[in-house]
Amino acid sequence: MSELIFTDEKDAARYSLHRGKDLVSILDYNDDGTTIALTRAYTIPTFRGSGYAGELVRRVVSDLERRGDRRVIPVCWYVADWFDANPGHESLLKERRTA
């Protein structure tokens, strides 16, 4: 997935992942300056099943860990499941989703 372009679109409050010129996946967020609620992961239907949402979440988590200035609230079920499936990043979490 090296041809992918990862962007934090601050004005739109979303992270995006492009493959070339094609938008393939987005992750919406709410950022209050201390915590970032990851609210909705979405992959364009044409590109579903290729692992783009997981790659996007991985890149977001890496970026947030590198920055070290935000805690994550995984509001989106996909993001919460990603954290469950990828142990070792739980120190980034502020709280867990409720059922």
Legacy VTK file of the C-alpha trace (Angstrom):
# vtk DataFile Version 3.0
C-alpha trace
ASCII
DATASET POLYDATA
POINTS 99 float
0.000 0.000 0.000
2.940 2.298 -0.617
1.137 4.279 -3.351
-1.365 5.527 -0.791
-1.523 9.175 0.277
-2.553 9.873 3.886
-3.833 13.335 4.786
-5.262 15.071 7.846
-7.917 17.365 6.383
-8.256 19.602 9.436
-10.822 21.925 7.811
-13.107 18.938 7.142
-12.263 17.242 10.486
-11.310 14.009 8.777
-8.363 11.913 7.802
-8.335 10.659 4.247
-6.596 7.970 2.273
-6.141 8.300 -1.478
-4.847 5.775 -3.956
-3.423 8.017 -6.614
-6.167 10.569 -7.314
-8.940 8.300 -5.981
-10.331 8.888 -2.499
-10.637 5.398 -1.006
-11.369 5.865 2.698
-12.044 8.550 5.330
-12.098 8.716 9.107
-14.111 11.565 10.631
-13.127 13.023 13.980
-13.947 15.615 16.631
-10.875 17.197 18.206
-11.204 19.282 21.364
-7.478 19.982 21.720
-6.850 17.227 24.276
-8.851 14.277 23.006
-9.834 13.185 19.549
-13.039 11.224 19.053
-12.763 9.012 15.986
-16.394 9.000 14.955
-16.826 7.322 11.574
-14.686 5.211 9.286
-15.966 4.945 5.741
-14.591 3.302 2.622
-15.923 4.196 -0.818
-17.983 1.136 -1.880
-15.878 0.495 -5.007
-12.783 0.059 -2.811
-14.258 -2.018 0.031
-12.640 -5.321 0.893
-9.106 -4.150 0.128
-8.062 -3.240 3.678
-8.123 0.517 3.193
-10.104 1.328 6.366
-7.700 -0.721 8.476
-4.718 0.937 6.821
-6.228 4.360 7.425
-6.844 3.653 11.120
-3.281 2.291 11.428
-1.883 5.501 9.922
-4.077 7.707 12.123
-2.981 5.835 15.258
0.683 6.071 14.215
0.313 9.798 13.612
-1.390 10.366 16.970
1.211 8.282 18.802
4.007 10.218 17.100
2.428 13.559 18.030
1.707 12.453 21.607
-0.686 15.317 22.302
-4.102 13.614 22.058
-5.960 10.761 23.694
-8.408 8.784 21.558
-12.079 8.084 22.121
-13.031 5.303 19.666
-16.664 6.210 18.986
-16.805 4.324 15.679
-17.309 0.559 16.093
-14.677 -0.135 13.415
-12.043 1.914 15.239
-12.912 0.267 18.578
-12.623 -3.176 16.954
-9.288 -2.142 15.403
-7.907 -1.300 18.858
-9.166 -4.655 20.166
-7.443 -6.477 17.296
-4.196 -4.499 17.600
-3.016 -4.643 21.205
-0.187 -2.374 22.178
-1.910 0.899 21.395
-4.274 1.016 24.380
-2.202 3.707 26.127
-3.536 6.090 23.473
-7.127 5.468 24.534
-9.007 7.806 26.816
-12.029 5.567 27.168
-13.806 2.723 25.483
-17.093 2.806 23.644
-20.202 1.653 25.437
-22.332 -1.160 24.058
LINES 1 100
99 0 1 2 3 4 5 6 7 8 9 10 11 12 13 14 15 16 17 18 19 20 21 22 23 24 25 26 27 28 29 30 31 32 33 34 35 36 37 38 39 40 41 42 43 44 45 46 47 48 49 50 51 52 53 54 55 56 57 58 59 60 61 62 63 64 65 66 67 68 69 70 71 72 73 74 75 76 77 78 79 80 81 82 83 84 85 86 87 88 89 90 91 92 93 94 95 96 97 98
